[in-house]
């Protein structure tokens, strides 16, 4: 019976290439250093007639004998101190189950942000080597940041597929370049172009769990329009079916399943019954929860007895300083997060049960990396009803959020908990997601379970590792080499190092001796027990950064983490020579891995015009009926400029109402549509306020409906005057007092003749297909 390796990312794995002699010892038929592997030679005989000939089929490539299945699991935005297996307050049944007879890696590291960690994970190379120094939506035209993963950095899926595995990916991607995410492609950097034979999930940074923007392969699919639907359940069902099908059809062929739910990233969405499970459990507040977590971590041996609980940043308020309404709202937001995380992990437990049903659980290597970075502080000090307010630098009064507290976690919010809860979920470390200089942003718990290959059970491993070490670990466990060529492209050196050496040797020294970190200007360097870090000049909940000289204006800190687990004791002043040595080392690594130029801009770089685009240089566009799911990166950029939208329609005698053209949805966007027979334009500012301009009911027949917007100018996200015309006659006029200046949406799209996702207005329901004839829609931008 084959081994099954389930990797649920919580740490980093290392690489040990398999030598040719080792392959010969294993009686391997193939040279696996070049992929795809050529067919075996024909060993039959061809004569003039079939009777005089001997058949011989080429032998299909198979994985090395005993090669495990691989199930790789990585949730989103989960801090080191969140799950109960690492002392946290959120019960995670699958994670806890694996901890009982697996290994708990307490010094695994990520990159501090989504896309970079994900690219590093599947390639075994550093994020800047993958051109993913930042997320896809803020890429720039420099080698380490252009978001185009190079072909010479082949993925683990490409390698496994080329060596006889079936491969599938469920969940979050966030590695397709912003301008390549439409149906125009290209698709070579989508999961199906990176070695995954099947993909079901979402492409962007986040999506609603109730009405997700999901893809099956490269084709958009609409989720069922039911109140019971939840993406986590759907994904788990599909992964379970895949595992069962593979086992039923080809029980001797290993599979690789990468399972990457996006749940604990905003929006925090969960079924109501799961949120209710945590009622009152966080009323003591983030300071007390953090202290309780810290004490449990010591008692469980997750952190050493000498570890120090770092201080809460002065920018974050003490729980005791809050009034009753603030405490009530913030506790509720943490209940929602806990419900979402626990519900997500419950689905993972169902997947593990499915592997168990095949009879191969004990032959399964499970690696569960709990998070692609630390918990996110992007929810602001007060938390968010709608994440898009953060990305557009829009302030929301506390009273507005408090009034809608009961809606949190449901489909009418796109919420996020306060920054101080993120800090508490990263106990015992400083800082949070985005902050690559400190472990609150980069250290994530990981559990590996594999009874066939690991003798120890329930033990802690404290070797220092990074997410680039995951791929090499899989290859060593599967007895496979890193290929020198994939599809004719010479491969770069794998930068990760395997962690298999630590599986059965608790005291083995770390094979990763040096590792750099950088994200949005925040940077650090690890070397043989020392870490030098920059001091973050701004908090991660600040969306618009201040300009500074990122080289000369930033200060540095120094920690001996062999003695100071949590980076609590800054030794920079006491040991300036060591700090200087570490700084020099950082800049050497930065030059080697394409880290330069260092840039700390965030929201400003959301501007789609900073990247290549299918719309670049164009001011006029024509679209036709049923063109939907056009992402913002490949749609006309309507923001911060005057523009005209013209729909050529024919209205019938019967039903008249439907969508003509829209961008965005419930949490921000605009729409031009027919309702009660009347042409209406609606602008939705981050679900905070809506502006409507409408005309009189239209008779049956052909009409040209035109909306003209004259932008006030002089800044970002300002207002303007809208005018609505029918057949060149002005039928409506009004003010749009402000607009969304940086990004309309991360998952909602530009749609013609229908509305995919969620509605811009509460006055209609999706898909709101236009029942008449929509000849075309013209767009003209004032560039």
Protein Blocks (a to p, Z undefined) as FASTA:
>chain_A
ZZddddddfbdcddddddfklmmmnopabdfkbccddddddfbdcdfbfklpccdddddd
dddehiacddddddehiafklpmklopabdcfklmmmmmmmccdfbbccehpaklmmmmm
mnopafklnopabcfklgccbfklnopacfklccfklmmmmnopacddedjeklacfklm
cfnlpaklgmklnopabdcddfblbdcfklccddehjaccdddddfkbcfklmmmmmmmm
mmmmmmmmmmmbccddddddfklpccddddfklmmmmgoklmnojklmmmmmmmmmmmno
macfkbccddddfkbccfklpcfklmmmmmmmmmmmmmmmmmmmmmmmmmmmmmmmnopm
mmcccdddebjbdcdfklojnopfblklmmnopacdfklmmmmmmmgoiakbccdddfkl
mmmmmocbecjehiambmklmgccdddddfklmmbghiacfbdcdfklmmmmmmmmnopa
cdfbeghiacdddfbdcfklmmmomklccfblbdcddeehiacddeehiacddddfbdfk
lmbdcdddfklmpccddddfklmmnopaccklmmmmlmmmmmmmmmmmmmmnopaccdfb
fklmmpmklpccfkgoiabdcddehiahiafklgccfehpacdddddddddfkdfbdcfb
dedjfkoccddddeehiacddddehhlaccddddddddedddddddddddebhiehiacd
ddddeehiafbdcddfbdcfkbmbfkbccdehiaehiafbfkbccehiafbdcfbacddd
dZZ
